[in-house]
Amino acid sequence: LASEAGERQREQLDLDQLDEEKYDELFSMVENDITQLRVILQTVEARERERVWLRGKTSGEIDDSRIVDLAIGERNVYKRRGQRDEARLMQRLPKRLSFVVDISGSMAYFNGDQRLDRLCATIVMIMESLTGLEHKYQYEVVGHSGETHYFPLVSYSSPP
């Protein structure tokens, strides 16, 4: 069943064995970085649900920073733990990220320093890290060169 799904995906992406081997090589170069980036992206998501001190309340624990206000008769000098104001902090729409990469001929011509390989590995890292987080992030990858300033590689609506 898994091999059939892999074959279907390979046909859908029009990959041959050489392409798949190159992708696996690039993936292995950045596998640890993918894990680290995914942790960072998931931490951002978890932080939105974290409980915080809600200040300026009429009941709860005394807010140490408002003791002087309490002495002059202020009532809203308490704090308590709770959820952030969701209406203000809730991300309603996914963030849209655009990655622009150099696809000029010099990237391949001067690849002696492996600049093209590093670029490909970086794009693999970004795409793999954002997989499964489509509800938070939408991304596109576009290329630029001396011939064109906008060459779409991955569109917002259809990441691989």
C-alpha positions in Angstrom: 0.0 0.0 0.0 2.8 2.4 0.9 4.8 1.5 -2.2 1.7 2.2 -4.4 1.2 5.6 -2.7 4.9 6.3 -3.3 4.6 5.4 -7.0 1.5 7.5 -7.4 3.2 10.5 -5.8 6.3 9.9 -8.0 4.1 9.9 -11.1 2.2 12.9 -9.9 5.4 14.9 -9.4 7.0 13.4 -12.6 10.1 12.1 -10.7 12.4 9.5 -12.0 14.8 7.4 -9.9 17.7 9.9 -10.4 15.5 12.8 -9.1 14.4 10.8 -6.1 18.0 9.9 -5.3 19.1 13.6 -5.5 16.2 14.6 -3.3 17.1 12.0 -0.7 20.7 13.2 -0.8 19.6 16.9 -0.3 17.2 15.8 2.4 20.0 13.9 4.3 22.1 17.1 4.2 19.5 19.1 6.1 17.6 16.5 8.1 18.8 17.8 11.5 18.0 21.4 10.4 14.5 20.4 9.4 13.9 19.0 12.9 15.2 22.2 14.5 13.1 24.4 12.3 10.0 22.4 12.8 10.5 22.7 16.6 10.8 26.4 16.3 7.6 26.7 14.1 5.7 24.5 16.5 6.9 26.4 19.5 5.5 29.6 18.0 2.1 27.8 17.7 2.3 26.5 21.3 3.2 29.9 22.7 -0.1 31.3 21.4 -2.0 28.9 23.6 0.2 29.6 26.7 -1.4 31.0 29.9 -0.2 34.4 31.0 -0.7 36.9 33.8 -3.7 39.0 33.2 -3.1 42.3 34.9 -5.5 45.1 35.9 -8.2 42.8 37.4 -10.4 43.6 40.4 -9.7 40.2 42.0 -6.9 37.7 42.2 -3.3 38.2 43.5 -2.0 41.6 44.2 0.2 42.9 41.3 3.5 43.9 43.0 4.0 46.6 40.3 0.7 48.3 41.3 1.1 48.6 45.1 1.4 52.4 44.9 -1.9 52.5 42.9 -3.5 50.3 45.6 -2.4 52.9 48.3 -4.2 55.7 46.5 -7.4 53.7 46.1 -7.2 52.1 42.6 -9.3 48.9 42.4 -7.7 47.3 39.3 -4.4 46.2 41.0 -4.8 42.5 40.9 -3.5 39.9 38.5 -4.4 36.3 37.7 -3.4 33.5 35.3 -5.5 33.0 32.2 -5.7 32.8 28.5 -4.7 35.8 26.4 -7.4 37.8 24.7 -8.0 35.4 21.8 -9.7 38.0 19.6 -6.6 40.1 19.6 -3.9 37.4 19.3 -5.6 34.7 17.2 -4.1 34.3 13.8 -7.1 34.1 11.5 -5.3 33.7 8.2 -2.1 31.9 7.5 1.1 33.9 7.1 2.2 34.1 3.5 5.9 33.6 3.0 7.6 34.2 -0.3 11.1 32.8 -0.9 13.0 34.2 -3.8 15.9 32.2 -5.1 18.6 32.8 -7.7 18.2 30.6 -10.8 20.6 32.4 -13.0 23.1 30.5 -15.1 26.0 31.5 -12.8 24.5 29.3 -10.0 25.2 26.2 -12.1 28.4 27.5 -13.8 30.1 28.4 -10.6 28.8 25.4 -8.6 32.4 24.5 -7.7 31.7 25.9 -4.3 28.4 24.0 -4.3 26.2 27.1 -4.1 23.5 25.5 -6.2 23.5 22.4 -4.0 23.3 24.5 -0.9 20.4 26.5 -2.4 18.5 23.3 -3.3 19.2 21.9 0.2 17.8 25.1 1.8 14.6 24.9 -0.2 14.2 21.2 0.7 14.6 22.2 4.4 12.0 25.0 4.1 9.5 22.9 2.3 9.9 19.9 4.6 9.7 22.0 7.7 6.5 23.7 6.6 4.8 20.4 5.8 1.8 19.9 8.1 1.7 23.6 9.1 -0.5 24.8 6.2 -3.0 26.2 8.6 -0.4 28.6 9.9 1.9 29.2 6.9 1.4 29.4 3.1 4.5 29.8 1.0 5.7 30.2 -2.5 9.1 29.8 -4.1 10.0 32.0 -7.0 13.1 32.3 -9.0 14.9 35.3 -10.5 17.7 35.6 -13.0 19.0 38.0 -15.6 16.3 36.9 -18.0 13.3 37.1 -15.7 12.5 38.7 -12.3 9.6 36.2 -11.5 9.7 32.5 -12.4 7.2 30.6 -10.2 8.6 27.3 -8.8 6.1 26.5 -6.1 2.8 28.4 -5.8 0.9 29.3 -2.7 -2.0 27.1 -3.7 -0.1 23.9 -4.4 3.0 23.1 -2.4 4.5 19.7 -3.2 
